[in-house]
Amino acid sequence: SQRWSRLSLAVAAGILELLIEATPRQIGHTFLRRMHSVVHPEGLGTGLDPYLTLASLPPEVITDLKWWAVFLKEGGGRYAPATMSATLVPTWGDGSGTGTGGTLGLPDRPLKMWMGKWSPCVFRFSSNWKELMTLKLTLINLASEDAEAAKGTTIFYFTDNMAVYWISASGSSPSPGLPQLIEDICLLELKLECTHQVVHVPGF
């Protein structure tokens, strides 16, 4: 309910804008769009005058800022590309139908396989959701198996789902439920201090 100086909000948005390059897949852009529309809405004119007015932050903007708070807490706002980018960790996943699973190929480790079965409440979700959730579960498995071995590496995730490839590349999706998974995947990437790259493999 508090009203803020648009000039102060513009300064905050500008600082976060500088940190977008440090966010995985530059997903920070997604969490600043609505803030910009509050800082300088259409119809307020140009120059300094619009910034000398007050504005309230709608709930969706507060939600975006909470994502930034989690990002800053997890990653410290520092840019952390793969330090061992030549060390590749191949992973494969498939989450369609009634089950999910994949493989992890950590350096100097035997190939590890994991699998699971979707609970009935998941059946209503789309195949794209299941495939993206499988990518998330792969990173969770990686974190629990040996997070230190994955640190600084480039994780290649092979999937036959073209939508997962494009969603991961763009860092956004208009489909309900998928943006939250993308956020979770990016935060896992920060925790693992790795870079993940989705590769589309056509076929059955």
Secondary structure as UniProt FT lines:
FT   STRAND          3..5
FT   HELIX           6..18
FT   HELIX           20..22
FT   HELIX           24..29
FT   TURN            30..32
FT   HELIX           33..39
FT   TURN            42..43
FT   HELIX           49..52
FT   STRAND          54..56
FT   HELIX           59..75
FT   TURN            76..77
FT   TURN            83..86
FT   STRAND          88..94
FT   TURN            97..98
FT   STRAND          99..104
FT   TURN            107..108
FT   STRAND          112..117
FT   HELIX           120..122
FT   TURN            123..124
FT   HELIX           127..150
FT   TURN            151..152
FT   STRAND          154..159
FT   HELIX           162..170
FT   TURN            176..177
FT   HELIX           178..192
FT   STRAND          195..200
//
